[in-house]
């Protein structure tokens, strides 16, 4: 069982997804950024990497706020972050 001390080097899938989300965010493609943050957050949660998970959730919330019309799916996603 992992203890939450996971490290993600640049070649790992989790890190690549996070970087892709950050790039989409910088290019103002907030919907795609939401999807990338959601995917990497699930991996971080499974690995019990709480600091990485918190960062992904934070960017997920910001990107969700910046989208033109937050959907019910995004609302449920934010509610799941609080659990």
NORWOUR-V854277 format. One record per residue. RES is the residue in one letter. PHI is phi in degrees with one decimal (999 if undefined). D_CENTER is the distance of its C-alpha to the mean C-alpha in Angstrom with 2 decimals. Layout:
BEGIN
res=RES phi=PHI d_center=D_CENTER
res=RES phi=PHI d_center=D_CENTER
END
This chain:
BEGIN
res=X phi=999 d_center=22.45
res=X phi=-81.8 d_center=19.83
res=X phi=-103.8 d_center=20.03
res=X phi=97.9 d_center=16.61
res=X phi=-103.0 d_center=17.80
res=X phi=-67.1 d_center=15.90
res=X phi=-115.6 d_center=15.95
res=X phi=-119.5 d_center=14.15
res=X phi=-77.8 d_center=16.63
res=X phi=-63.8 d_center=16.25
res=X phi=-90.0 d_center=17.44
res=X phi=-76.1 d_center=15.02
res=X phi=-62.3 d_center=12.90
res=X phi=-60.0 d_center=9.75
res=X phi=-67.9 d_center=10.55
res=X phi=-63.3 d_center=11.56
res=X phi=-63.9 d_center=8.45
res=X phi=-64.5 d_center=6.69
res=X phi=-64.9 d_center=10.08
res=X phi=-63.7 d_center=10.36
res=X phi=-61.1 d_center=7.52
res=X phi=-64.6 d_center=9.39
res=X phi=-64.2 d_center=12.58
res=X phi=-61.9 d_center=12.04
res=X phi=-62.9 d_center=11.31
res=X phi=-65.1 d_center=14.49
res=X phi=-88.3 d_center=16.35
res=X phi=63.0 d_center=15.64
res=X phi=-100.8 d_center=14.27
res=X phi=-68.5 d_center=11.85
res=X phi=-65.2 d_center=11.95
res=X phi=-67.8 d_center=10.96
res=X phi=-60.8 d_center=8.10
res=X phi=-57.4 d_center=6.91
res=X phi=-63.1 d_center=7.65
res=X phi=-67.8 d_center=6.10
res=X phi=-63.7 d_center=2.38
res=X phi=-65.0 d_center=4.37
res=X phi=-65.9 d_center=6.34
res=X phi=-73.2 d_center=5.21
res=X phi=-63.0 d_center=4.40
res=X phi=-62.6 d_center=7.80
res=X phi=-67.5 d_center=9.27
res=X phi=-62.9 d_center=8.69
res=X phi=-66.0 d_center=10.18
res=X phi=-63.2 d_center=12.88
res=X phi=-81.5 d_center=13.73
res=X phi=57.1 d_center=13.95
res=X phi=-97.4 d_center=12.36
res=X phi=-67.6 d_center=11.96
res=X phi=-67.2 d_center=11.61
res=X phi=-65.6 d_center=8.68
res=X phi=-62.6 d_center=7.08
res=X phi=-61.8 d_center=8.41
res=X phi=-65.6 d_center=7.21
res=X phi=-66.1 d_center=3.43
res=X phi=-64.1 d_center=5.22
res=X phi=-62.7 d_center=7.62
res=X phi=-68.7 d_center=6.38
res=X phi=-62.1 d_center=5.32
res=X phi=-65.9 d_center=8.84
res=X phi=-65.7 d_center=10.46
res=X phi=-64.5 d_center=9.76
res=X phi=-63.9 d_center=10.90
res=X phi=-64.0 d_center=13.84
res=X phi=-82.7 d_center=14.78
res=X phi=-71.3 d_center=15.09
res=X phi=-64.3 d_center=18.74
res=X phi=-137.9 d_center=18.75
res=X phi=-60.0 d_center=15.99
res=X phi=-90.7 d_center=16.71
res=X phi=-62.6 d_center=17.46
res=X phi=-62.9 d_center=14.60
res=X phi=-65.7 d_center=12.10
res=X phi=-63.0 d_center=14.41
res=X phi=-64.6 d_center=14.38
res=X phi=-64.9 d_center=10.62
res=X phi=-67.6 d_center=10.93
res=X phi=-63.2 d_center=13.98
res=X phi=-70.2 d_center=12.47
res=X phi=-67.0 d_center=10.26
res=X phi=-79.8 d_center=13.72
res=X phi=-80.1 d_center=15.30
END
